Amino acid sequence: MDSRRVSLVSQRWRYFRHGNFHGVSANWLRKQCDGIYSSVGEYIQGESAFTRVSLDTLKEGEEIFHSILKEKSGANYLNSFDCEVGLASFLYAHILAENPVTVIETGVANGITTNSIMRALEKTGGTLHSFDIDPRTQNVYKGDGNWHFHHLTGNLERSLQDQIGEIGNVDLWIHDSNHGFQWQTFEYGLAAKVLSSSGLLVSDDIDSSTAWGISSRNLFEHSSAIFDNRKFIGVAKVNG
């Protein structure tokens, strides 16, 4: 077997075991999504925004993000695992604007996103269910809000699916866990099944695989890509 075939077989084996982590370009996302934006501020002022977020509340969310970052970054993982300001501030502002009752978050790490979400839910009274494979991450939130940590073990797809089934309808789903094609595709599909008619799917790192673009064609009613400092986040309404 020549070297090219060996390389191809090795690549396919890595895909089988770990999923496809090939990233995509902004130009590719532009062709798959209904809209692409240079910032969250530009997105919320556009016609395709599915939220009543104001620029003032977004700015408040940015300030809260920076205070949380100083406190929590590096708590469990390197700071490269932290979310960016665009995602955290958008989630904070969206929750205050739309008042979701049940929120799902996959991927906790240092808890930057978790605490940004909870700062908003502490005001609205909603509930956040956070899922992670690392039990250490159950230490990230110490407030009085309605936060529930769920540890995923064993068959991760089945574990997440079973626990989501016990929660019921969801108003906001945030993906920030495994960014490989296989897991993202599975998670987007699961979110589509449980999101309410007014619910929103938000995903970090949509440029890390082709899953968001492919889902935009057959799973999402409308989707947008938003640049967030060093990567893209996605916001979508799923087909009802």
C-alpha angles and dihedrals in degrees: 000000000000123000094258092056091046089052092048093049091048091050093050090048090053090050090050093051102036109013130244111303097175109138126226132219130248088246091057092049090049089060094049102042130064091233140010122200136191094220144003089253090058091047097053090051092051127096093245097058112122095203140068094227115154126214090238093057090044089055090050089052091052091054091049090049092055092049091050091046091057091051103039110027110116094014094127106353141021115287089253085080092060120107121243127254095254095059095043096046093045092052092048093049095042092053092051090048100044103025100218113200099206123032128184124202124183115197120031108180107154093355100243093135092038094056093043089054093045093051087062096040091051085066099041100037096235126143129243122205111194123193127199139154092223114077090202089074092070086083098067101092124052102165132109098254127114101275126156122186118207121195114213115213140164113004097018097199092051092043092054093042094050094048093046088052089061092052099055126199118017128207100192129020122191120192116201104139131085106005096195120120096249097051096040091051091050094046096047089051092049091048090052090057096054106031115110120241090264094038126123133217115211121184132186120213098020088160092063094082141003093256097100094048094048091046089051088064100051111010108037127071090203132355139184135193118215126191113232111188098283106006143020130265123199132217120192146169109217126222110271 
